[in-house]
Structures are given as C-alpha cells and as structure tokens.
C-alpha cells in the first residue's frame, strides 16, 4: 500500500512537472537537451520531465526607472538627469539567447546613452528641447536593443537637477527679462498715449469749436464733484470790447 502511494506521488509529480500553464502575456522558450525548440504559449505546455526546460518571458511593457546621472553639458555645466524608459520584448527567443539578462542590459545601456546624449547638448537646449532629446535617446536605444529582441517604445527625461548657483543665476536672468518686457510695454504705452494726445491737439487746433466743446465737457465733469469750487476762466475776447472803448475815450480826452 505504501509502495502504491509512493508510485502515485511520483506519477503526480511527473505530470505536474510536465504540464506548464502560461498566461496570455507570457511566452515560454523551450530547450530540449540544451537545444532550443522554439517559443510556445499561451495556454498549457507539455514538457518531457528531465529533458525539456522552459524559460518564461513576459511580453508586457516594462517601466524602467533610470537613476540620476551626473552629466557635464556641452557648455560645461554639471547637472543630474534622470529618465524613464518604456520597453517590451518582441522576440522571446532572442531575448533569452542573445543576451544574458535583457532587463539589466537595457538598464545599463539607457544610463550610458542618457549621459552621452545629454552631454552633447548645451544647458539651454537640454531644458527647452526635451522632446528632441527624448527622441534621440529612444532612437539610439531601439537600434541597440533590436538584436536582443527588445523594442524601446518611449523615453522621457524625468528631472534635470541644476546646481544651486545656477538656479540663482537663472532666476536673476528671468527677473531681468521680465523687467525688460515691463519697461518695453510701459514705453510702448507712453508712446501710443503721446501719439493720441498729439492727434487730439491737431484736431482741436484746426477746429475752435472743438475746443469750446471740450471746455464745456470739462465744466460738466467738474460740476459732478461735491464740495468743489469752480473758477470759470473767461476768454480774452470777452474783455476786448471794454478795452477798445477805454482806448477811444482816452484818445478823445487827449
């Protein structure tokens, strides 16, 4: 009885080791006596115990976090740049046969490529042209990992850490730029106001009635104010008749 139970246990273990279940996103690279048979899955895979070996490969997109790298830009500024890389396996056989650890190899290649590409750019371009930097890194990584059966889908520069003195210098530069724009806007406003005043002066000078209308409008605006004393300036023509009469009387008396 004990021997029968032992035999059943051995048979059950053999069957369990011969059957493998792979998920939809998995593939199994089968080796038989050291030679590769191919990639199988998903579903149930039948193996020969002791002869066949299976290596599972995940086909889902992997998010690889590239740690901050010390980089000296083209204009000799020391910065730390980190990034994130999205890649996935498109050929399970090459991912297992051509490289020992495709995940580690892709990580190391991403770090060196990030340092190389960012080191060739100036700081202003590194800050302003991230999309171009991302595309260059992605193209290089995708080309280098293609023999491994790995497809690099996307690369994003995540953070650019500047030295404290460089941050202060950039803050001063930004403040000076804002002051320059404010000065230009104020000067433009003054220029436009001067132009409008000059146009108004020409119109009033060419039409005395316009001056009188403006004068009456000013009196109306002043009258709306409370507790105000209004002084009416009289035009010199108002006194001209009296002045002429006095001059005639003086001449007759003489």
PERA-V755157 format. One line per field, one symbol per residue. phi: phi as a letter, one per 30 degrees, with the letter a starting at -180 (. if undefined). A space follows every 10 residues. Layout:
phi->???
This chain:
phi->.ddddddddd ddddddddcb ccddccbcdc cbhicdckcb jdjdccccei ccbcbdbdcd dccccddecd bcddcicdbc bcabbcbadc bddddcddbd bddddddddd dddddddddd cddddddcbd dddedddddd ddddceddic cddabbddab ccdddddddd dddddddddd dddddddddd dddddddddd ddddddbedd dddddddddd ddddddhbcc ccdcddddcd dddddddddd dddd
